[in-house]
Amino acid sequence: MSMRIATFNMENLFRRPTAFRLADPVKRKRILDDFAELVSLLDKKEYTDDDKTKIAAIIKRHRAYEIDPENPPPIFINQARPGKDSGLFKPPESGENVTITATGRSAWVGWAELGEDDFEMDTVTNTGRVVSEVDADILLTVEVEDRLTLERFNTQVLAGALGRRPYPYAMLIDGNDPRGIDIGILSRHPITSVRSHVFDTGTDRPDLRLFSRDCPEFEIEADGTPLVVLGNHLKSKYQDNPKLRLAQAKRVAEVYRAALERTPHVVVAGDLNDDPDSDAIAVLRDTGLRDVMNHRSYHGMPGTHGKCKSERDKLDYLMLPPALWQEVQHVGLETRGISEEGIKSFDEVTSKANSASDHAALYTDVDL
């Protein structure tokens, strides 16, 4: 039985944080850095005067108290019970500074989140166009909001707007990323079990969760022999954290070896966020896994992200065990959802604003 397995970083389906859509990388990084600092400060048991000053400055700088659907703030504080005595802060009057009223994490109910806005429908449809053109039997979906959103995309975009056959099985478990970018799967074969690793911790920091998102194990019924897909979205290399990414890769290697004891058909897939010659990828190669873009049947571009021109642009992987490597029939890369100079896009992709993603979809046909 021939089966097409694919991975695609969709960069969200219907809504995306406004910070991610900024063209200026300096402004985007400032928002994301401020958000990370704010989340860290808000989680403190007690707020010092210095903490309160920093929290107030970030809230004011990013209008984190405003509710404006037409111009949503890049960061928003969702206070379940806002007010002087039960909230984090009292919403400022015109011209006033933000005053933090809470004394610590237990003194208020709520959370910080990145502001979001909706995609135009042509952007969503172009994402669906990539998925329908690849037409995988099993598609690992990276950066998806939640399972119901994945299901809506399946029925309303693939089946509705594009008239293509929907997937009968869609699964996603929320991960650790506070931005709500998770790892899911669409399958034409029954998903028989799911194992999450959101609670895994590192050996050097047992008090912190290891995976930035998760490393879900999706077990799929495939012609009598179970197929396990390990979904991944490792720590971004653009945030310069190779030590964490290496620790995550080592744990993925452990999960892979354990899964091999149940079935010889185990695929490691997703956005591994590192170059083919990096230490993190070397850890996975040392298990015997092989990257399908190194298969003799592949003749496409060397990268999977942005302009896809070099291995420095490679972030996305399908890695196969020895039992499946010898059964590979074809490997392909669908780049037409990207809007970049030098890439032939779909006619419907006219700019970065309505591109499906800045990632290509990577796929392979395997004889199981």
N, C-alpha and C positions, 0 to 999 in steps of 0.2 A: 504494500500500500504506500503510495507516494503522499507525503504530507508537506505542506509549506508552513514553515515556522518563521515568524518575523518579530522585530522589535521596532518601536517608533516612539520617540519622545515628542508628544503632541503639544507640549507647552500649554496645557489647559484646553478645555473644550468650548466652554461658553463664556467664562469670565476669567480675567487675568489681572493680577495686581498691577496697578497703574505704574508702579516703579519699573516693572519689567518692560514696559512699552516706551520708556524714555529713550530717546536717541542718544542723549549725552551720557556716556558711561560714568563720568565723574559724579553727576547728579544722582544717577541710579545707585552707585556705590554708597554715596552719602546716606541715602534713604535706608538702604539695606543695613548699613553699619549702625545707623541710629536705631533702627528697629531691633537689631540684635542686642545692642546695649540696653535699650528700654526694657526688653523682655527679661534680661539678666537682672536689672535693677528692681523691677517689679516683683521678682520672685524672692527677694530678700525677706528674711523673717522680720527685721526691723529696719526702718528707713532713717538714716542719719540726716542731718541738715544738708550735708553735701549731696547725698542721694536725692533728696527732695529737690534741690536746686537743679541737678542734672535731669531728673524726670520732668520737671516743669519746663525746662528749656527745650527738650525734645518735643513735648506736647505742643508748646507754642510754635516752635519752628515749623512743624508739619500740620498745624491746624487739627490736631488729633481729637478735638472736641466737636468738630463741625459735622453736621449731617446734611450733605448736599449731593443729591443724585446726579446733578448736572456737572458738578466739579468736585468729585469725592476727594477727601484728603488722602495723601499717600500713606499715612498711618492713622489709625483710629483706635481710640480707647472705648471699648464697649463696657459700660458700667451697668450692671444689672440693677443696682439701686443707687443712682447718682444723687448726690446731695451733700450737705455739709457734714453730716454725722456718719453716713454709711458709704459714701463713695470715695474714690481715689482723690478727686479734686472737685471743686465747685466750678462749673463752666464760667469762664470770665465774662464780665461785662465789656462793652466796647472800650478798648484802650487799656484794660487792666492786664496785669500779669497773671499767669496761672499760679494758683496757690494749692499746694498738696496738703490735703486734710487728713489722709490716712497715715497711720503710724507704722504700718507694715503690711505684709501680704495677707494676714488673717483679718485685717481691719476693713477690708472692702471686698466686694464680689464683682468680678469682671475679668477682662483680659485685653491685651493689645493685639491688633490684627492689621495686616496690610490692606489699605483701601483698594477696592476693585472696581472695574467697570466692564460692561458687556462688550463682547466682540460684535462686529457687524456680521450679518448672516453669511456674506460671501466668504469671510475668513473661516467660519465654521464649516461651510460647504467645501472649501478647498481642503480642509483637514480630512473631511469625509472622502474627498476625491482621491487623496493619497491612499487611504485605507481600502477603498473599493478597487483601485488599480492594482494594489499589491495582492488583494484577495487571498489573504493567508488563511490557512485552516486554524492556526493558533497565532494570535497576535498579542504580544506583551505590550501594554500601554503604559508609558511613563509620563508623569506630570498630568494626572487626571484628578479632578476635584473630589469626586466621591462615586460610589457605586451607582446611585440613582442617576447622576449626570452621565455616567458611562452608558447606562441603559437608555437614557433619553437620546443620546447621540446615536446609539445603535438603531433605535426605532424611528426617530424623527428625521435624522440626517441620512444615514445609510439607506434605510428602507423608504423613508418619506420623500425627502428632497431629491435624492439621487436614484431612487427606484431600484436599489440593489438589494440582494437578499441579506437580511439581518442575521446576526449571530444568535443562535439559540441559548448560548451560555455567556454570561458576563459576571465577573467577580472582582471585587476590590475590598481590601481591608485598610482602614485609615492608618497612616503611619505616624512618625514622630515629627514631621515638619510642620511648624506652626503656620506656614503659609497655605497648608492644605493641598500640597502637590504629592499625590500618592501613586502607587504602582498597581495596575489592574491587569486584567486579561480578558480577551474576547476569544471564544473557542467554538468550533463546530463539532467538537467531541465533548462528551460529558466530563465535567470537572468533579472528580470524586472526593477530593479532600484538599484542604488548604492549611498550611502551617505558617504561622507568623513568627517573626523574630524581633518584634518591636521592643521586647523587654530585655534583649541581650545586652550585656555590659562588657566593657573592655577589661582586660586583665590589670592594666595600670590604673584605671579609674572605675572601680566596681560600683561607684555611686552614680555614674553617668551612663545613659543608654548609648550603645555603640553606633547603631545605624541612624543616619540622618533622616532616612525615610523608613525603610524596612528591607528585609530580604525574604519575601514570601515564597513559600514552596507550593506551587500549584501542581497537583497530581491529576493527570488526565488519562482517561481510558482510551487507549489507542491500539486497536486490533489485538487485544489480549495481553499485551505487555504494557504496564504503566509507563507513561512519559511524565517526567518531573521537570518543570520549568522553574528555575530559581530567578526571580525578578530582582533587578538591582537598579539603584540610582545612588551611586557613591558620592561622597562629599565633593563639591565642585572644586576643580583644580584652579579655577580663577580666584578662589579665596585663599590659595596658597596654604593648603593644609595637608601636605603629603603624608605626614605621620598618621593622621586619623584615617586617611584614605587607605593607607597600607594596612592598618589594623582592621579596617572593614573588609578588605580583600582577604586577609588571613582567615577571618571568620567565615567568609563566603566559601573559601576552600575547605574548611572543616565541615560546613553544611553540605557541600557537594560530595565529599567523601562518605558522609553518613547516608546520603540519599542513594549513593551507588550500591550500598548494601541491600537496598530494597529493589532496585531496578538498574540495568545497565544503561538505560535511556534517560540521561540527566543533561539538561541544557542550562547553561548559565547565560543569561541574556539581560540586556538593558543598557543604561547609560553609566558606564564605569568611570567616566570623567577623567581619563588619563591616557597618555600616549602608549603605543604598543611596546615601547622599550622601557617603560617605567617599572619601578619596583613592585607596584601594586599588580600590574598585569603579569609580571614575571612570577609572582606567587601563584597565580591561577594557572599559568602555563606549566608550572612545576608539578601540578596534579595530573598532567596528561591532557588537559583541555587544549583544544586548538581553535583558533579564530577562523571563521568561515571565509573571511576576506583574504586569507592566505591559501585558500583552496585553489587548485589549478583551474577550476571552472570559472573563477571570478576574474573579470577583465575591466572592472569599472574604476571609478576615481578612488584615490587612497584614503580620503577623509569622509566623515559622515556628518560634519557640522560646518555651518557657514559656507565658505567657498569650496570646501571639500578637496582642496588642491594638494594637500600634503598630509602626512601621518600626524602632524601637529593638529590637524583638524579632525582627527579621529577620536570620538568619544563613545560611540555606540558599538556594542559587541554582541555577536552570537557565538558562543564557545561550546564546542561539542566534545563528548568523550570519544575514546577510541572506537567503541562499538558503533557509533553513528557516523564518525568521520568517513569510514570506508563506504558508507551508503549515500554520501552527498551526490546529488545529480546536477544541481545548479545553484549558483549564488548570485543575487542581484541587489542593487541599491536604487531605490526610487527617490530621485532628487528633485523632481519637478514641482514639489510643493514649496521649494525654497526660492526666494527672490534675491539673487546675488549675481553680480557681474560674472559672466563666463558659464553660468548654468542656464540651460534651456528649461524654462518653467512651463507649467500649464498655461494655456492662453488666458485662463481666468485669474492667474496669479500675476497681477500687474505692478505690485510694489510690496515692500516689507510689511506695510499696514494690513494687507489681506493675504499674506503668505500663510501657508498651513503651519509652518514651523521653521525654525532655522536648523533643524535636524532632518536628515534623510531617513527613510525607512529601510532597514536592512532585512533581507530575507534569504532563506535557503530552502531548497526542495530536497527532502530526505526520503529514502525508501525504507520504510519501517516493516 
